Amino acid sequence: MAKRRHTPLRTSVEDLVAAKRAPQTPQTQSSAFRLAFSDEDFMTSEDTRGIRFQLEYLKTEFRLREAGIYSTVVLFGGARIPEPGKPAWAAKNETQKRNLEAASRYYEEARRFAQLASLTARSLDFKEYVVVTGGGPGVMEAGNRGAADMGAPSIGLNVVLPHEQAPNLYVTPELSFNFHYFATRKIHFLLRAKAVAVFPGGFGTMDEFFETLTLIQTGRMEKVPVLLFGAEFWGKVINLEALAEAGTIAPTDPDLFHVVDDAEAGWDVVRKFYDLPKVRETEG
């Protein structure tokens, strides 16, 4: 965290230490006597939910601001997609095993796409186009790994789940965050986004994809390149043209995203959108 400014007043840290030294009496042992910000029962109560929202927002905001990160490239995608050659750990039957292993090519495409984004980030002192993922396994791991391949920092926005969501080992430790609220996490995914890349995934990935489209469609978010990786996969899973034919979305709404199949094609969309120069992999 940032260095404290000078103050002649006692700090909260000093008072936390002093409070622990208080004599052990029925009064000091009462929850009422605890400093409010160190009282877990109080801070996790229903009445302080709004404060917890604010704290989750501010902690990540302050850390990214201190790191000087102004913009990001977001990678969404399935936690269950394995690295090529690795077992499909999430498969529940032979059909899932076969399909997840075939989908492992998207792990490589996500890793390569993150490498390309990180080359541009490196040319801008890692202040712009910094890779951010959900911090977990699968496509998320591939994104953070691609950044690490280029010696670039990357962000992980984890969320507390019963399974799957321990931080992958490629997230920059100082930029590895953990959230209780999905809503606060979503804010930080899109707050600095210069591009959003969506790889094959499940409910969470579709939720993130459709929220991004909704924000752009309704003018709540500036238009940024939204890349949908995997024409064959998404062609089976969703049919936005059918929504357009039904009249429930505008005929031009499917133009809000680009369907691509490989990392180079995806990054070329981003590069042309922002008129970015091509960066050679040997450049520092």
C-alpha positions as CSV (number, residue, x, y, z in Angstrom):
1,M,0.0,0.0,0.0
2,A,1.0,3.6,-0.4
3,K,3.3,5.1,2.3
4,R,1.4,6.9,5.0
5,R,1.3,10.7,5.0
6,H,2.6,12.3,8.2
7,T,0.0,12.8,10.8
8,P,0.3,13.9,14.5
9,L,-2.7,11.8,15.3
10,R,-2.6,8.3,16.5
11,T,-3.1,5.8,13.7
12,S,-5.5,2.9,13.5
13,V,-2.6,0.4,13.6
14,E,-1.3,1.9,16.8
15,D,-4.7,1.6,18.4
16,L,-5.1,-2.0,17.3
17,V,-1.9,-2.8,19.1
18,A,-3.0,-0.8,22.2
19,A,-6.4,-2.5,22.3
20,K,-4.8,-5.9,22.4
21,R,-2.9,-4.8,25.5
22,A,-6.0,-3.8,27.4
23,P,-6.5,-5.7,30.7
24,Q,-8.7,-8.8,30.5
25,T,-12.0,-7.8,32.0
26,P,-15.6,-8.6,31.2
27,Q,-15.8,-5.2,29.6
28,T,-12.8,-5.5,27.3
29,Q,-13.8,-9.1,26.4
30,S,-17.2,-7.9,25.2
31,S,-17.7,-7.5,21.4
32,A,-19.1,-4.0,22.1
33,F,-15.6,-3.0,23.2
34,R,-13.8,-4.1,19.9
35,L,-12.7,-1.4,17.6
36,A,-15.4,-1.3,14.9
37,F,-13.0,-2.0,12.0
38,S,-11.5,-5.0,13.7
39,D,-14.8,-6.5,14.8
40,E,-15.4,-9.4,12.4
41,D,-19.0,-10.0,13.6
42,F,-19.8,-6.3,12.9
43,M,-17.9,-6.1,9.6
44,T,-19.6,-9.3,8.2
45,S,-23.0,-8.4,9.4
46,E,-26.0,-7.7,7.0
47,D,-26.0,-4.1,8.0
48,T,-22.4,-3.5,6.8
49,R,-22.8,-5.1,3.4
50,G,-22.5,-1.7,1.6
51,I,-19.2,-1.1,3.4
52,R,-17.9,-4.4,2.3
53,F,-18.8,-3.6,-1.3
54,Q,-16.9,-0.4,-1.0
55,L,-13.9,-2.0,0.6
56,E,-13.6,-4.7,-2.1
57,Y,-13.8,-2.0,-4.8
58,L,-11.3,0.3,-3.1
59,K,-8.6,-2.3,-2.2
60,T,-8.3,-3.4,-5.8
61,E,-8.6,0.2,-7.1
62,F,-5.8,1.5,-4.9
63,R,-3.5,-1.4,-5.7
64,L,-3.9,-1.0,-9.5
65,R,-3.5,2.7,-9.2
66,E,-0.3,2.3,-7.2
67,A,1.0,-0.1,-9.9
68,G,0.3,2.6,-12.5
69,I,-2.0,0.3,-14.5
70,Y,-4.2,2.4,-16.7
71,S,-5.8,-0.1,-19.1
72,T,-6.2,-3.9,-19.4
73,V,-6.9,-6.6,-21.9
74,V,-9.5,-9.0,-20.4
75,L,-9.5,-12.8,-21.0
76,F,-12.7,-14.7,-20.1
77,G,-12.9,-18.5,-20.6
78,G,-13.5,-21.9,-19.0
79,A,-11.7,-23.0,-15.9
80,R,-12.2,-26.6,-17.1
81,I,-10.2,-26.4,-20.4
82,P,-6.9,-28.2,-19.9
83,E,-3.5,-27.4,-21.1
84,P,-2.7,-29.6,-24.2
85,G,-1.4,-32.9,-23.2
86,K,-2.8,-32.7,-19.7
87,P,-5.8,-34.7,-18.5
88,A,-9.3,-33.2,-18.6
89,W,-9.6,-33.1,-14.8
90,A,-13.2,-31.8,-14.9
91,A,-14.6,-34.4,-17.3
92,K,-17.5,-36.4,-15.9
93,N,-17.8,-38.9,-18.7
94,E,-16.0,-40.0,-21.9
95,T,-17.8,-37.5,-24.1
96,Q,-16.8,-34.6,-21.9
97,K,-13.2,-35.9,-21.7
98,R,-13.0,-36.1,-25.5
99,N,-14.5,-32.6,-26.0
100,L,-12.4,-30.9,-23.2
101,E,-9.2,-32.4,-24.6
102,A,-10.1,-31.2,-28.1
103,A,-10.8,-27.7,-26.6
104,S,-7.3,-27.6,-25.1
105,R,-6.2,-25.8,-28.3
106,Y,-8.0,-22.7,-26.9
107,Y,-5.6,-22.9,-23.9
108,E,-2.8,-22.3,-26.4
109,E,-4.7,-19.6,-28.3
110,A,-5.4,-17.8,-25.0
111,R,-1.7,-18.0,-24.0
112,R,-0.6,-16.7,-27.4
113,F,-3.2,-13.9,-27.3
114,A,-1.9,-12.8,-23.9
115,Q,1.7,-12.9,-25.2
116,L,0.7,-10.5,-28.0
117,A,-1.1,-8.2,-25.6
118,S,1.9,-8.2,-23.3
119,L,4.2,-7.3,-26.1
120,T,2.3,-4.1,-26.5
121,A,2.1,-3.7,-22.7
122,R,5.9,-4.0,-22.6
123,S,6.3,-1.3,-25.2
124,L,4.2,1.0,-22.9
125,D,6.1,0.3,-19.6
126,F,3.4,-2.1,-18.5
127,K,1.0,0.7,-17.9
128,E,-1.5,-0.1,-20.7
129,Y,-2.9,-3.4,-22.2
130,V,-2.1,-5.4,-19.1
131,V,-3.6,-8.8,-19.1
132,V,-6.4,-9.6,-16.5
133,T,-8.1,-12.9,-16.0
134,G,-10.3,-14.5,-13.3
135,G,-7.1,-15.8,-11.8
136,G,-8.1,-19.5,-11.8
137,P,-7.2,-22.5,-14.0
138,G,-7.9,-23.3,-17.6
139,V,-8.2,-20.4,-20.0
140,M,-7.5,-18.0,-17.1
141,E,-4.2,-19.7,-16.3
142,A,-3.3,-19.6,-20.0
143,G,-3.8,-15.8,-20.0
144,N,-1.6,-15.2,-17.0
145,R,0.9,-17.6,-18.3
146,G,1.2,-15.9,-21.6
147,A,1.9,-12.6,-19.9
148,A,4.6,-14.3,-17.7
149,D,6.2,-15.7,-20.9
150,M,6.8,-12.1,-21.9
151,G,8.1,-11.0,-18.5
152,A,4.9,-8.9,-18.1
153,P,2.8,-8.5,-15.0
154,S,-0.8,-9.7,-15.1
155,I,-3.8,-9.4,-12.9
156,G,-5.9,-12.2,-11.3
157,L,-9.4,-11.4,-10.0
158,N,-10.3,-14.5,-8.0
159,V,-13.6,-15.1,-6.3
160,V,-14.3,-17.4,-3.3
161,L,-15.8,-20.6,-4.7
162,P,-16.2,-24.1,-3.3
163,H,-13.8,-25.4,-6.0
164,E,-11.6,-24.5,-9.0
165,Q,-10.7,-21.0,-8.0
166,A,-7.4,-21.0,-6.2
167,P,-5.1,-18.5,-7.9
168,N,-3.0,-20.0,-10.7
169,L,0.8,-19.7,-10.2
170,Y,1.3,-17.3,-13.2
171,V,-0.6,-14.3,-11.7
172,T,1.6,-11.5,-10.4
173,P,1.4,-12.0,-6.6
174,E,1.1,-8.3,-5.9
175,L,-1.8,-8.2,-8.4
176,S,-3.6,-11.3,-7.2
177,F,-7.0,-10.3,-5.7
178,N,-9.8,-12.2,-4.0
179,F,-13.4,-11.2,-4.0
180,H,-16.5,-12.1,-2.0
181,Y,-18.9,-10.3,-4.4
182,F,-19.2,-11.2,-8.0
183,A,-20.6,-7.7,-8.7
184,T,-17.5,-5.9,-7.4
185,R,-15.2,-8.3,-9.3
186,K,-17.2,-7.6,-12.6
187,I,-16.6,-3.8,-12.1
188,H,-12.9,-4.3,-12.0
189,F,-12.9,-6.6,-15.1
190,L,-14.4,-3.9,-17.3
191,L,-13.4,-0.7,-15.6
192,R,-10.1,-0.4,-17.5
193,A,-10.8,-2.8,-20.4
194,K,-9.4,-1.9,-23.8
195,A,-10.4,-5.3,-25.2
196,V,-12.4,-8.3,-24.1
197,A,-11.5,-11.8,-25.4
198,V,-14.0,-14.5,-24.7
199,F,-12.9,-18.1,-25.1
200,P,-15.1,-21.3,-24.8
201,G,-16.5,-21.7,-21.3
202,G,-19.6,-22.3,-19.3
203,F,-22.2,-20.3,-17.4
204,G,-19.7,-17.9,-15.9
205,T,-18.1,-17.1,-19.3
206,M,-21.4,-16.6,-20.9
207,D,-22.5,-14.3,-18.1
208,E,-19.4,-12.2,-18.5
209,F,-19.8,-12.1,-22.3
210,F,-23.4,-11.1,-22.2
211,E,-22.9,-8.5,-19.5
212,T,-20.1,-6.9,-21.7
213,L,-22.5,-6.9,-24.7
214,T,-25.3,-5.4,-22.6
215,L,-23.2,-2.6,-21.3
216,I,-22.0,-1.7,-24.8
217,Q,-25.4,-2.1,-26.4
218,T,-27.0,0.2,-23.8
219,G,-24.3,2.8,-24.0
220,R,-23.2,2.2,-20.5
221,M,-19.7,1.3,-21.8
222,E,-17.7,2.6,-24.7
223,K,-17.4,0.3,-27.6
224,V,-14.2,-1.8,-27.3
225,P,-13.2,-4.8,-29.3
226,V,-15.0,-7.9,-28.1
227,L,-13.5,-11.1,-29.5
228,L,-15.4,-14.4,-29.4
229,F,-12.8,-17.2,-29.9
230,G,-14.1,-20.4,-31.5
231,A,-16.6,-20.2,-34.3
232,E,-17.5,-23.8,-34.2
233,F,-18.0,-23.9,-30.4
234,W,-20.0,-20.7,-30.1
235,G,-22.0,-21.5,-33.3
236,K,-23.4,-24.5,-31.4
237,V,-23.9,-22.8,-28.1
238,I,-25.5,-19.4,-29.0
239,N,-27.4,-18.0,-32.0
240,L,-27.6,-14.2,-31.8
241,E,-28.8,-14.1,-35.4
242,A,-32.0,-15.8,-34.2
243,L,-32.5,-13.1,-31.6
244,A,-32.1,-10.5,-34.4
245,E,-34.6,-12.3,-36.6
246,A,-37.0,-12.5,-33.7
247,G,-36.6,-8.7,-33.2
248,T,-35.5,-8.9,-29.6
249,I,-32.2,-7.3,-30.4
250,A,-31.3,-4.9,-33.2
251,P,-30.2,-6.3,-36.5
252,T,-26.8,-4.7,-36.0
253,D,-26.2,-6.0,-32.4
254,P,-24.3,-9.1,-33.6
255,D,-21.8,-6.6,-35.0
256,L,-20.8,-5.7,-31.4
257,F,-18.3,-8.6,-31.4
258,H,-15.9,-10.3,-33.7
259,V,-15.7,-14.1,-34.1
260,V,-12.1,-15.3,-34.5
261,D,-10.3,-18.6,-34.3
262,D,-6.7,-17.7,-33.5
263,A,-4.7,-15.3,-31.4
264,E,-3.1,-13.4,-34.3
265,A,-6.4,-12.7,-35.9
266,G,-7.8,-11.6,-32.6
267,W,-5.0,-9.3,-31.7
268,D,-5.1,-7.8,-35.2
269,V,-8.7,-6.7,-34.5
270,V,-7.5,-4.9,-31.4
271,R,-4.4,-3.4,-33.1
272,K,-6.4,-2.0,-36.0
273,F,-9.1,-0.6,-33.7
274,Y,-6.6,1.4,-31.7
275,D,-4.1,2.0,-34.6
276,L,-1.4,0.3,-32.6
277,P,2.0,-0.4,-34.2
278,K,3.2,-4.0,-34.7
279,V,5.6,-4.8,-31.9
280,R,8.4,-7.4,-32.6
281,E,8.9,-10.0,-30.0
282,T,12.6,-9.2,-29.7
283,E,11.8,-5.5,-28.8
284,G,12.3,-4.5,-25.2
